[in-house]
Structures are given as structure tokens and as C-alpha cells.
Amino acid sequence: MVTFIPNSCARAARRISLLCFVLAFFSAAAFGQSPAKTGLPFGKGEELLFQAEFNRSLLRGVNVGELHFTTSLVPEGNSNVLRVVGDVSAKGLLLRMIGSQYHLRVESITNPDSFTLLRTTKLEEDRRRTRTSEAIFDHVTRKVTWTDRDKDQIQPPASTTLEFTEPIQDVLTVLYFVRTQKLQPGQTFEVPLVDNGRVYRCTVYVMERKRIRTILGRVDVVRVEPAIFGDDRVVRSRGTLSLWVTDDARRVPVKAQVKVPAGTFDITLKKSSYSKADLSR
């Protein structure tokens, strides 16, 4: 059987890893808010595994990727930092769409108590190139230095310095930052973040509270939808992003969805695990 893959679908597939992160991170966070002082709800030894499926017309439930998120407390200097890692890999039909392996890894280093973002490194690999990026955050001057390196180019790394407002996030930490906040249907929030050498603004609409079936059982969740802005214009306006997080103390992301003209990408939580210290909290 030969499957016809539209050009628009292939173009969307090339960006599925980034879209998956977009789904995860643009949840909801009040502009200027700080994480709750009662402790981080996701703990310091959490692992979440998601499966991404593509749906379009007769193509239903086709496995196209896997998302893996972990948190861990690691030593750095004379203290510990909280390391948050997000890893996305293309699989199955998605590999046929883009014609090669696609891999995206983001590692964020934060303060384990205040969850202040200190450093971000990002690795993006496909058939044509391997690119690494690093962001160093100075919260005294409120400036971030973003550096891009392309493995296959002889030019020196491209670096830029940007001003930011608090609580600045990256494409990964936003997912975890939102879990420190209370989400109420009808609210609208904004959160600043840095990615690809630019500062973005995300306006988030907290849509509804409902009960759905998940890997955790039937749970109450809150659905949010973001709109991403750069230079006062909406970024990726052709499509919608949605995220469902549990309406409890942990606020676990259990489902995400990207709707684009090419079809729908559904991202579903398939596994969650915690360290003994987290389970005893």
C-alpha cells in the first residue's frame, strides 16, 4: 500500500519536534509571577514519557514521535542545581515525511528552590545539519546571551545579547513553570521566553475545566490555549495549540494537541515515574 503524503504535511512534519515543545511549554503563567513558595510540584526526580500520533483523513493514530521529559538534582560548584531535560525524536511515518532522522534535545539548568532559569542548551539534528545553541541568563542585569553554533559551517559562532523581563523562561522550563501556578478558566496570562536568539511573548487563554480519561485514570484537567507573539505579530498563526494539565497539586501535563492544515498531532502521556523522595512528599 502506498501512502500519499501532501507537501503541506511534510512541511509541518519538519517542525513537529518544535511544535511538540510549543504545546508543552505555552501553558499559562502570569506575567511577573514567581513560582509558589510551597515547593515545586513536579519534584526533582520526575520522568514523563509522551507519544505523538498523526491524524489526517484515513490516517488515524499513526505513531510519529516520542517526547521524554526528566528532572534531576545535580551538583554544580558548591551547590546543587535542578536539571530539566526535554528530548524529542521523530519515528515511523514522520521519518518518511522528512526523509531523515530528526532529534531535538533541550537541557535547562535552574535554581532548585526559586526555579530561576540559569542556563539553556539546545541540540537540533537532522540530515542536513547539527546545530547547538546556548543561553546564559544574568538576572542582575536582566540580559541573556544567546549563542548559535553550526557543526558543518566554518563561520564563528553567532552571538547576541538580549534584554528580558522576569520571570523569563525557555521553551522547556515554561512547561514546568506553569505547574507552579494556579489555573482558573476565564483567565488570560502572559509569559516571556527566549528561543532562537529572540524574546517572545505568549498570551495564554485558560479555557475550561473538565474530566478526561488518561494513563493516570479519570482525572480533572484544565485546558489552555496559547497565542505566541514576536514583534507584536502572532507567530505560527495557521493552527491551534492546546494543552491539558491535571487540576491537582502536581499539575501533570497529560495531553497536548497541534491542529494545522496538514492534520492533527496528538501528544499523550504514556508513562510517569518519580523518585522515592518525590513519592514521600
N, C-alpha and C positions, 0 to 999 in steps of 0.2 A: 504494500500500500504506500503511495506517495502522498506526503502531506504538503500542501501548498502554503508557504509562509509569506504573507504580504510584506512589501518593503517597509510599510509603516510599523509592522510588528517587529521586524528585525531592528529597526532604528530604536524602538522602545526597549527592546531586549538589551541593547548595548549599554543601557543606563539602568538596568534593573537593580544592580547592586546599590547604586546611589539612591534609587527610589526606595529600596527596602529600608535604608537608613533614614531617609526622609520620613517614611511612615513612622518609624520608631521614634525619631527624635522630636518632631514638631508636634508635641502633645499639648501641654499647656503649662505656662509658668507666668506668674505675674511679673511684669516689668519692674525691676528694683527689689523684688522679694529676695529673701535669703532662705536657705534650707531650714526646715524645722529644727528646733534645738533639742528635741527629744530623742535624737539618734536617727541614723539613716535607715529607712525602712527595708532597703534591699540587702543590708548586711555586707560582710566583707569576705564572703565565700560562696557567692551565688553563681549558678550556671543555668542559662536558658538556651534551649535549642528550638529553632523555628524551621518550618518547611515552607517554601514558596511554591505555589501552584499557579498555572496559567489557564485562563478560561476564555474561549472565544468561539462562538457558534457551536460546532460539533466537537471542538476540542474542550474537554472538561477534565479538570483535576490533573493536569499534566505537570509532573514534578520538574521544576526549572531551577531550583536553587536551595541553599541551606544557609541559615544565619545562626551564628553561635556567639553568645554574649557571656562574659565572665567578669567577676570582680574578685580581687585578692589583695591582701595586705602584704606589702613587700618592703624590706629595709632600703633606705636611701640616705646616705650620710649618717647622721646621728639619730635619726628618727625613722618612722615608717610613713609610707605613702599608700594611698589606695590606687591600685592599677585597675583600670576598666578596659576591657578588650572586646572589640566587635569584629567578627570575621565573617565575610560573605563569599560564597563560592557558587559559580554557575554550574548547573548539572543538566543532564538529559537533553530535552528539546532546546533549551536555551543555548547549549553549546553549538547545536546545529544552526540556530538563528544567527549567532555572532561569529561562527566559524572558528572559534578558538576558545581556550580556557580563559575564564575571567575570574580574578581574585581581588578582593578588597579587604584590607585589614587596617583598623584604626585602633591605636592604643593611646589612652588618655591617663595622665598622672594627676591626681588631685590630693588635696588635703583630706585626710580620713575623717576629720571632725567637722570642718566647715564645708567640705566638698567644693572648695575653691579650686578652679582649674589652673594647673601649673604648666603643663606641657602636653602637646599633642603630636603624635607621629602617625603618618598615614602612608600605606603602601598600596599601590594600584598596579596590577599586572594584567596584560593581555598579550595577544600575539605580536602586536606592533611595538609595544613599549613597556618599560618598567619605570614608574615614577614614584619617588618618595617625597614626602612633604613633612615639614616640622614647624610647629608653632610654639614659641616661648612667650609666656604671659607675665607681664610686670604689673602687679596690681597697685603699686605705689604710684607709678606714672600713668597707669591705665593705658598701656601700649602693648601691642603684641607684634613680635617679629615673625613673619611667615617666610619660609624658605622652601623653594621647589628644586628638586634635583632629578634630572632625566638621565638614566643609566646609559642610554645609547647616544647621547649628544655630548660634544666636546666643550660646549659653552660652559662657563662657570655657573654655579647655582644662582637662580633668580631670587632676590630677597626684597621684601617690602615691610615697612613698619606702619601699623595702623592704630588709630585711637579707638577705644571701645568704652562702653558703659557697662556697669555691673547689673546683674550677675552674668558675665559673659560665659558662653558655652561653646562647645564644638558639636559636630554632627552626631557624636556618640553620647556625650555627657548630658545632653538635653533630655534624652530618654530617662536617665536616672534622676536628673534634677526635678523633673515633673513629679516623680514619685514621692518627693518630699513635700508636695503641695496638695491642698485640698481642692477638689474639682467639683464645681457646682453648676448644673445645667443652667444655661442662660448667661453665663459669664463670658467675657471676652478678655483675653490676655495677650501680652506681647513679651517676646524674649529675644535678646540679641545673640547672635552666634557668628563665629568666624569659620570660613572654609574657602579653600582655593584662593587665598590671598585677598579676600573681601569680607566685609562685615555685612551681614544680612539682618533683616528684621522680620519676625514671624508673628502675624496676628492669628490667634487661635480662638476658635469658637467651641465652647463646651456645649455639646448638642443635647445629649439625653442620657438618662439612666435606665437600664433595663437588665433583664436576667437572661443569660445565654448558657448553652452547653459548651464546656471546654474540657481540656485534659485534666483540669482541676475539679471537674464536676460542674453542676449547675451553679453559677455564681452571679452576683450582681456586678455589673460593669458600667463604666462611664465612657461614652463615645465622644471623641473630639475630632475637629476638622481644622487644619491649618491653611493659611494663605501666606506664602513666602514673598517678601518684598526685597528688592535691591534697587537702589536709585529711584525709590518711590514708584517702582513698577512691579507688577506681580511676576514672579519667576515661575516658569512651568505652568502657565495658565490653562493649558489644554489637558485637563484631567483633574481628578479629585483624590485627596488623601484622607484616610480615616484610620483612627487607632482606638482600640478598646482596652481599657485597663481595669483591673478589679477594683471594686469600690470597698476596699478594706485597708488595713494598716500597711500592707506590703505594696499595694497598687501595682500588681504584676501585669505587664502587657501580655495579653493572651491572644490578640488578633489584630491584624492590620490589613489594609486593602488599598491598592492603587488602581484607579479606573482611568484608562487612557483610550484614545480612539482605536488603538490596536487590539484592545481587550482588557481583561481584568486580571491583576495579580493578587492572589490571596495568600497572606502570610499567617501561619497558625502555629501557636506554641505546641510543641510535641513532647518536651521534656523539661523538667525543672528539678534542680537539686541544690542543697545548701550544706554548709559546713556544720559540724556539731555545735559550734559556738553560736551560729545563727539560729539553729533549731531550738536552742535552750533559751533564747531571748523571750 
